[in-house]
Each structure stands twice: as C-alpha cells, then as structure tokens.
C-alpha cells in the first residue's frame, strides 16, 4: 500500500529532527539486550535510550561532586 503524500511529508519532517546512531553488539550480547528490553516491556530503542539517559545523569551527578 503506497504512503500518502501527507504521511511522507510528515515522516520526512520528523526524520529531519532525528539523529542516527548505530550499534553493533556481538549477537549474544544483542540477544541479551533485546530480552532485557522485552522483560522491561519496552521497545529496544526505548530501553537503550533510557539506559543512556540514566548513565548520563549518573555521570553528571558524579562530575558535580
């Protein structure tokens, strides 16, 4: 089913705001991360972004000390 012109424009507008970061873990580690995300009830992207945000907050807190 083709995407409507409006939907394509909205997708393009959204994608302009996004960065693209690729990670390539060893397959076993990737499976572990996917399983952890599923167990947490999160998407893989959401799980990874939350983990990054928590680490960044922890690092910032330690830098303030």
C-alpha positions as a Markdown table, in Angstrom:
| # | Residue | x | y | z |
|---|---|---|---|---|
| 1 | Unk | 0.0 | 0.0 | 0.0 |
| 2 | Unk | 1.6 | 3.3 | -1.0 |
| 3 | Unk | 2.1 | 6.0 | 1.6 |
| 4 | Unk | 0.1 | 9.2 | 1.1 |
| 5 | Unk | 2.0 | 12.4 | 0.2 |
| 6 | Unk | 0.9 | 13.9 | 3.6 |
| 7 | Unk | 2.2 | 10.9 | 5.5 |
| 8 | Unk | 5.5 | 11.0 | 3.6 |
| 9 | Unk | 6.0 | 14.7 | 4.3 |
| 10 | Unk | 5.3 | 14.2 | 8.0 |
| 11 | Unk | 7.7 | 11.3 | 8.1 |
| 12 | Unk | 10.4 | 13.4 | 6.4 |
| 13 | Unk | 9.8 | 16.3 | 8.8 |
| 14 | Unk | 10.1 | 14.0 | 11.8 |
| 15 | Unk | 13.2 | 12.3 | 10.4 |
| 16 | Unk | 14.9 | 15.7 | 10.0 |
| 17 | Unk | 14.8 | 16.1 | 13.8 |
| 18 | Unk | 16.3 | 12.7 | 14.5 |
| 19 | Unk | 19.9 | 11.6 | 14.8 |
| 20 | Unk | 21.0 | 8.2 | 13.7 |
| 21 | Unk | 23.3 | 6.2 | 15.9 |
| 22 | Unk | 24.1 | 2.6 | 15.1 |
| 23 | Unk | 25.4 | 0.0 | 17.5 |
| 24 | Unk | 26.7 | -3.5 | 16.5 |
| 25 | Unk | 27.0 | -5.7 | 19.5 |
| 26 | Unk | 28.1 | -9.3 | 19.3 |
| 27 | Unk | 25.0 | -11.4 | 18.6 |
| 28 | Unk | 24.9 | -13.0 | 22.0 |
| 29 | Unk | 25.0 | -9.6 | 23.7 |
| 30 | Unk | 22.4 | -8.2 | 21.3 |
| 31 | Unk | 20.1 | -11.0 | 22.2 |
| 32 | Unk | 20.6 | -10.3 | 25.9 |
| 33 | Unk | 19.8 | -6.6 | 25.3 |
| 34 | Unk | 16.6 | -7.5 | 23.3 |
| 35 | Unk | 15.5 | -9.9 | 26.0 |
| 36 | Unk | 16.1 | -7.3 | 28.8 |
| 37 | Unk | 14.1 | -4.7 | 26.8 |
| 38 | Unk | 11.2 | -7.2 | 26.3 |
| 39 | Unk | 11.2 | -8.1 | 30.0 |
| 40 | Unk | 11.0 | -4.4 | 30.9 |
| 41 | Unk | 8.1 | -4.1 | 28.5 |
| 42 | Unk | 10.0 | -1.5 | 26.3 |
| 43 | Unk | 11.0 | -1.3 | 22.7 |
| 44 | Unk | 14.6 | -1.9 | 22.1 |
| 45 | Unk | 15.2 | 1.8 | 21.2 |
| 46 | Unk | 13.3 | 3.0 | 24.3 |
| 47 | Unk | 15.3 | 0.6 | 26.5 |
| 48 | Unk | 18.7 | 1.7 | 25.1 |
| 49 | Unk | 17.8 | 5.4 | 25.2 |
| 50 | Unk | 16.6 | 5.1 | 28.8 |
| 51 | Unk | 19.8 | 3.3 | 29.8 |
| 52 | Unk | 21.9 | 6.1 | 28.1 |
| 53 | Unk | 19.9 | 8.8 | 29.9 |
| 54 | Unk | 20.3 | 7.2 | 33.3 |
| 55 | Unk | 24.1 | 6.8 | 32.7 |
| 56 | Unk | 24.4 | 10.4 | 31.6 |
| 57 | Unk | 22.5 | 11.6 | 34.7 |
| 58 | Unk | 24.7 | 9.5 | 37.0 |
| 59 | Unk | 27.9 | 10.7 | 35.3 |
| 60 | Unk | 26.7 | 14.4 | 35.6 |
| 61 | Unk | 25.9 | 13.8 | 39.2 |
| 62 | Unk | 29.4 | 12.4 | 39.9 |
| 63 | Unk | 31.0 | 15.3 | 38.0 |
| 64 | Unk | 29.3 | 17.8 | 40.3 |
| 65 | Unk | 30.9 | 16.2 | 43.4 |
